[in-house]
Structure formats: structure tokens, C-alpha cells
Amino acid sequence: MEILRYWEGRNGSLLYSTKLDGLFRKALQVISAHPLVGRPTTEADVRVKGVGDYLLFYSYSDQAIHVLSVWHSKRSPVERPY
């Protein structure tokens, strides 16, 4: 994942990248068990869940969770994909 490589390069360490990876994995486990946990967005089939400083946009079906985008929450809301 590009975000993890960015933080590894910026910090010169895997520590934060490893922590962030764990947060994303835990969030996806929660979403898998409870797909409605995320907030609805302006798109009917898209939901968003906060993960640290990031927003994870996803859709879901009975068979799968589809990660659509991961967005840093400090970026302009006008630019957000959903």
C-alpha cells in the first residue's frame, strides 16, 4: 500500500507503517462483521469509516467488502471521492 511505503520513507522506520497497517486490518475486520458500521456518503452504496487520520470508503455485498478509496482526513472535502 502506497500510504505505508510513504510513512516508512518519511520516518525511516516501519514502526508507524506497521501500526497503521494494523488499524486498517482491524477496521476491515469490523466492517466485515458489521458492514453498516460506516457512515453513509452521498453515494447510495458507499459508506465511510474513520481509521486514524484516514477515511476508508467502501461498498459491500453479501460476498465481499470493496475498498474504494483511502483518503487522508485533512485533505480538502471538496476533493473527496464520495
C-alpha positions in Angstrom: 0.0 0.0 0.0 1.4 3.4 -1.0 0.5 5.0 2.3 2.6 2.6 4.3 5.6 3.0 1.9 5.2 6.8 2.2 5.4 6.7 6.0 8.2 4.2 6.0 10.2 6.5 3.8 9.3 9.7 5.7 10.0 8.2 9.1 12.9 6.0 8.1 11.2 3.2 10.2 8.5 0.6 9.9 7.0 1.4 13.3 4.2 3.8 12.2 3.6 1.9 9.0 3.1 -1.3 11.0 0.7 0.4 13.4 -1.3 1.9 10.6 -1.5 -1.4 8.8 -2.9 -2.9 12.0 -5.5 -0.2 12.2 -6.6 -0.8 8.6 -6.8 -4.5 9.1 -8.8 -4.2 12.3 -11.2 -1.7 10.6 -11.7 -4.2 7.8 -12.5 -7.0 10.3 -15.1 -4.8 11.9 -16.6 -3.8 8.6 -16.7 -7.4 7.5 -18.7 -8.3 10.6 -20.8 -5.2 10.6 -20.9 -3.6 7.1 -23.3 -0.8 8.2 -20.8 0.5 10.8 -19.5 3.2 8.4 -21.3 6.5 7.8 -23.4 6.8 4.6 -22.0 9.1 2.0 -23.7 11.0 -0.8 -23.4 7.8 -3.0 -26.2 5.3 -2.1 -23.9 2.2 -2.0 -20.8 3.8 -0.4 -20.0 4.1 3.3 -17.0 5.6 5.1 -15.2 4.6 8.3 -12.5 6.6 10.0 -9.2 4.8 10.6 -6.7 7.0 12.4 -6.2 10.2 10.3 -7.7 8.4 7.3 -11.1 7.8 5.8 -11.8 4.4 4.3 -14.5 4.5 1.6 -16.1 1.1 0.9 -19.1 -0.7 -0.6 -20.2 -4.2 0.3 -22.3 -7.1 -0.9 -23.2 -10.4 0.7 -19.9 -11.9 -0.6 -17.4 -9.1 -0.2 -16.2 -5.7 1.1 -14.9 -3.4 -1.7 -12.4 -0.8 -0.6 -13.0 2.1 -3.0 -10.6 4.7 -1.6 -8.4 5.6 1.4 -8.3 9.4 2.0 -6.3 11.4 4.5 -8.9 13.3 6.5 -7.0 16.6 6.4 -7.4 16.8 2.6 -10.0 19.2 1.3 -13.6 17.8 1.5 -14.2 19.3 -2.0 -11.6 16.8 -3.4 -13.0 13.7 -1.6 -14.1 11.0 -4.0 -17.6 10.4 -2.4 
